Amino acid sequence: MMHDLLIAPFDLGFMRRALVGCLALSLAAPPLGLFLVLRRMSLTADVLQHGILPGIALGAAVGGVSLLAMGLGGLAAGLLVALLAGWLTRATGGREDSQFAGVYLVALALGVALAQRFGLDLTHLLFGSVLAVDDQALWLMAGVASVTLVGLAIIWRPLILECLDPGCLGPQAQIWHAAFMALVVLCVVAGFAALGTLMSVGLMLLPAVAARHWAGRIGGQMAACVAIACASSAIGLLLSFHLDLPAGPAILLVAGAIWTVSFTAGPRESLLRG
């Protein structure tokens, strides 16, 4: 009975590919989400997930409906949104979050208009299809996860210092910030392949906000958020298989349930523990 519930579904090829792809994202995305939370930039990832939509639509129009063309287009658009918002912040002296909001709304509207203009399936673009992950998408997610983890290891110390004292790095802070934002954009684009533009950030942020209720140190929170993301991926896929639910939302619902338990009864800063 337990074998049929927990193991047998992954005897199917499409379930194995979905699990491997989600686990790859679970290793790379939540650590970035944790730093977004620590730097009070949680909504930045949400902005970027909409900002890549015009690039995805243009990539499909130029290179066809292929993961490579749409991924490159989305990457270019996401980097452009991040750079444009940063430039507007420095040029106007305003807050970066307000500039992100303005750029994101324009990018979202442009993306929807372009997708409809070129006859693309908005449902697939926005919500993805985890169970349709193919070998090309797996290579993309595994490659992005590898690059993200190596890049995060390189910029780990500057990111920690910037979280503790934003002014301690001086002019170099802009370089490390740009490198970090590039990794976030890369991970959002990789998540689009499985979860769509609207859902990809969920696996990045929900485990990250839940992890703070389980550990006090950054290293412990990092381990907790990755573990939560991996568990959410596996349990969500099983629920999707047995209950005939869409896989992406099922994964995020499990992550949301874990977050709810965390802020309710977690050992740190929860409702019951104070």
C-alpha positions in Angstrom: 0.0 0.0 0.0 2.7 2.5 1.0 4.7 1.5 -2.2 1.6 2.3 -4.3 1.2 5.6 -2.6 4.7 6.9 -2.4 7.0 5.0 -4.9 4.9 3.6 -7.7 4.0 7.0 -9.2 7.6 7.7 -9.8 8.0 4.6 -11.9 6.4 6.7 -14.6 8.9 8.6 -16.8 7.0 11.9 -16.7 6.8 11.8 -12.9 10.5 11.1 -12.6 11.4 14.0 -14.9 9.0 16.3 -13.0 10.5 15.3 -9.7 14.1 15.7 -10.8 13.4 19.1 -12.3 11.6 20.4 -9.2 14.4 19.1 -7.0 16.9 21.0 -9.1 14.9 24.1 -8.6 14.5 23.4 -4.9 18.3 23.3 -4.5 18.9 26.7 -6.2 15.8 28.9 -5.8 15.1 28.9 -2.0 18.6 30.1 -1.1 18.1 33.1 -3.4 14.7 33.6 -1.8 16.2 33.6 1.6 18.6 36.4 0.7 15.6 38.3 -0.9 13.8 38.0 2.5 16.8 39.0 4.5 17.3 42.1 2.3 13.6 43.0 2.4 13.3 42.4 -1.3 10.7 39.6 -1.3 8.5 41.3 -3.9 11.4 41.8 -6.3 11.2 38.2 -7.5 7.5 38.7 -8.0 8.2 41.7 -10.2 10.8 39.8 -12.2 8.5 36.9 -12.9 6.1 39.3 -14.7 9.0 41.2 -16.2 10.3 38.2 -18.2 6.9 37.7 -19.9 7.6 40.2 -22.8 10.9 38.5 -23.5 9.3 35.1 -23.5 6.7 36.2 -26.0 9.3 37.9 -28.2 11.5 34.9 -28.0 8.7 32.7 -29.2 7.8 35.1 -32.0 11.4 35.2 -33.3 12.7 31.7 -32.6 9.5 29.7 -32.4 7.8 28.1 -29.4 10.9 26.4 -28.1 12.3 26.4 -24.5 15.6 27.8 -25.7 14.2 30.8 -27.6 11.7 31.7 -24.9 14.2 31.2 -22.1 16.8 33.5 -23.8 14.1 36.0 -24.4 12.9 35.8 -20.8 16.5 36.1 -19.5 17.1 39.2 -21.6 13.9 40.8 -20.5 14.4 40.0 -16.8 17.9 41.5 -16.8 16.6 44.6 -18.6 13.9 45.0 -16.0 16.4 44.7 -13.2 18.9 47.1 -14.8 16.2 49.6 -15.7 14.7 49.7 -12.2 18.2 50.1 -10.7 19.1 52.9 -13.1 15.9 54.7 -12.4 16.5 54.4 -8.7 19.9 56.0 -9.0 18.8 58.6 -11.5 15.8 59.8 -9.6 16.9 59.1 -6.0 13.7 57.2 -5.3 13.1 53.8 -3.8 14.0 50.8 -5.8 10.8 49.0 -5.0 8.7 51.8 -6.4 10.7 51.8 -9.6 10.3 48.0 -9.8 6.6 48.4 -9.5 6.3 50.8 -12.4 8.5 48.8 -14.7 6.8 45.5 -13.7 3.3 46.8 -14.5 4.4 48.0 -17.9 6.2 44.8 -18.6 3.3 42.6 -17.5 0.8 44.5 -19.8 3.3 44.4 -22.7 3.9 40.7 -22.2 0.2 39.8 -22.2 -0.4 42.0 -25.3 2.5 40.4 -27.1 1.5 36.8 -26.1 -2.0 37.4 -27.5 -0.7 39.1 -30.6 1.5 36.1 -31.4 -1.1 33.6 -30.5 0.7 32.1 -27.5 -1.1 30.0 -24.9 -1.2 32.4 -21.9 -2.3 29.6 -19.5 0.8 27.6 -20.3 3.0 30.7 -20.0 1.5 31.8 -16.7 1.1 28.5 -14.9 3.4 26.1 -16.7 3.2 22.3 -16.9 5.4 20.4 -14.5 4.3 17.0 -15.8 5.3 18.0 -19.3 8.9 18.7 -18.5 11.1 17.1 -21.1 14.8 16.3 -21.3 15.6 19.8 -22.7 13.9 21.5 -19.7 15.6 19.1 -17.3 19.0 20.1 -18.7 18.1 23.8 -18.4 17.0 23.5 -14.8 20.0 21.3 -13.8 22.3 23.7 -15.5 20.8 26.8 -14.0 20.8 25.1 -10.5 24.5 24.4 -10.9 25.4 27.9 -12.1 23.3 29.4 -9.3 24.9 27.4 -6.6 28.4 28.2 -7.8 27.6 31.8 -8.2 26.0 32.0 -4.8 29.1 30.4 -3.3 31.2 33.1 -4.9 29.2 36.1 -3.7 28.1 34.5 -0.4 30.4 36.6 1.9 29.5 40.0 0.2 25.8 39.1 0.4 26.1 38.3 4.1 28.0 41.6 4.8 25.5 43.6 2.9 22.6 42.1 4.8 24.3 43.0 8.1 25.6 46.4 7.1 24.4 47.7 3.7 27.1 50.5 3.6 30.1 48.4 4.4 31.0 47.4 0.9 31.1 50.9 -0.6 30.9 51.2 -4.4 31.5 47.5 -4.8 28.0 46.9 -3.4 26.5 47.7 -6.8 28.6 44.9 -8.4 27.5 42.3 -5.9 23.9 43.4 -6.1 23.9 43.1 -9.9 25.4 39.6 -9.7 22.8 38.6 -7.2 20.0 40.0 -9.3 21.3 38.2 -12.3 21.1 34.9 -10.4 17.6 35.6 -9.4 16.5 36.3 -13.0 18.3 33.2 -14.1 16.4 31.1 -11.5 13.1 32.7 -12.3 13.5 31.9 -16.0 14.4 28.3 -15.2 11.4 28.0 -13.0 9.2 29.2 -15.8 10.0 26.0 -17.8 8.1 24.0 -15.2 5.9 26.3 -13.1 5.1 29.2 -15.4 5.8 32.9 -14.8 3.2 33.2 -12.1 4.1 30.2 -10.1 7.9 30.0 -10.4 8.6 32.5 -7.6 6.5 30.5 -5.1 9.2 27.8 -4.8 11.7 30.5 -4.3 10.0 32.4 -1.5 7.5 30.2 0.4 10.3 27.9 1.7 12.4 30.9 2.5 9.8 32.7 4.6 9.0 29.4 6.4 12.6 28.6 7.2 13.0 31.6 9.5 10.7 29.9 12.0 13.0 26.8 12.2 16.5 28.2 12.5 18.2 31.4 13.7 21.4 31.3 11.8 21.6 31.8 8.0 23.2 28.4 7.5 20.4 26.7 9.3 17.8 28.7 7.5 19.4 27.7 4.2 19.2 24.0 5.0 15.7 24.4 6.2 14.4 26.2 3.1 16.0 23.7 0.8 14.5 20.8 2.8 11.1 22.4 2.7 11.2 23.0 -1.0 12.3 19.4 -1.7 9.6 18.0 0.5 7.0 20.3 -1.1 8.0 19.2 -4.6 7.8 15.4 -3.8 4.6 15.6 -1.8 2.9 18.1 -4.2 3.7 15.8 -7.2 2.2 12.8 -5.3 -0.9 14.7 -4.4 -1.2 15.8 -8.0 -1.0 12.2 -9.2 -3.4 10.7 -6.7 -6.0 13.5 -6.6 -5.8 14.6 -10.2 -4.6 18.2 -9.3 -2.5 20.5 -11.4 1.1 19.8 -10.3 2.4 23.3 -10.0 -0.3 24.6 -7.7 -0.2 21.4 -5.7 3.5 21.9 -5.0 2.9 25.5 -3.9 -0.1 24.5 -1.8 2.1 22.0 0.1 4.8 24.7 0.5 2.0 27.1 1.8 0.8 24.5 4.2 4.3 24.0 5.6 4.7 27.8 5.9 1.4 27.9 7.8 2.5 25.2 10.2 5.9 27.1 10.6 4.5 30.5 11.5 1.9 28.8 13.7 3.9 26.3 15.7 7.6 26.6 14.6 10.3 26.8 17.2 11.2 30.4 16.4 9.0 33.5 16.2 5.8 31.6 15.7 2.3 32.3 17.1 2.6 29.6 19.7 6.2 30.1 20.7 6.4 33.9 20.5 
